Amino acid sequence: MQKNIERIIEKPAKPGMVGDGFRVYNFIPGANISQRRMSPFLMLDFAAAFEFGPSNEPRGVDVHPHKGFETVTIAYKGSVEHNDSTGNRGIINPGDVQWMTAGAGILHKEFHETEFSKKGGLFEMVQLWVNLPKKDKSTAAHYQPITAADMGKITLPNDAGVVNVIAGQVNDIKGPAKTYTPVNMLDIKLNKGGSFTTKVDATHNTALLIINGSAEVNGKKVNEHSFVLFANDGEEINITAPEDAVILLLSGEPINEPIASYGPFVMNTQAEIYEAIEEFQNGKYGELV
Ligand code: MN
């Protein structure tokens, strides 16, 4: 049975700025999609393609903490440099994904990569926050740098396009990301006239975002930059592209635990939030300049 569509949500009227480098449309929770409704996905910021002029000072977000969940950065256009308090440093280039488990706590900073900054250009990105179950919230911070070459790759028949499996599994193809709860994350690139059909557990919270182009999703027309929230019924998703399209498909088993969320910290109780703030203020998340 095909999944029903619960809501089609157009891009919010105005973007917000995260630091001075990320001009984002917030869908979760900003577009009235609660953290519980899309659990384990707590946050989705979409930096729709935007042309940044050249700058010798890289734009971005300076040192800040996270605790209790994972940040997932998907680069479509432009490059991001990441540094964190565990000593990791990396560049996230187009086609790459960085999967950072903040777990017990981390400090990091995210800036446009130096060379990209100097030249300027189109910048297009998604950042997701994926919750951790209570038992894994205090896992030591770490990250998975996943390059375009690491992705599980499905070449669709009839030149319909390509699906990069970032996390989870489609048919026999597995994604490289290690997740704490069942999560599927697919980067779907369809050529004009191409189509892709897949199945997702009916119980999963499931949604897709049209990054570029437009699509017909289970028979409904969906515009560029729109978000489709599926009902928790049926399994089948059918996507047809009347023009070249790039689509992010997300699904995950809901984590049915209390959510206490405050800025960069997502825990289960308010007491744990106070604890996180105190740990941060006392320098427990290490050092980063
Ligand atoms: Mn961050």
Residues whose N, C-alpha, C, O or C-beta is under 5 A from the ligand:
A	BS01	MN	none
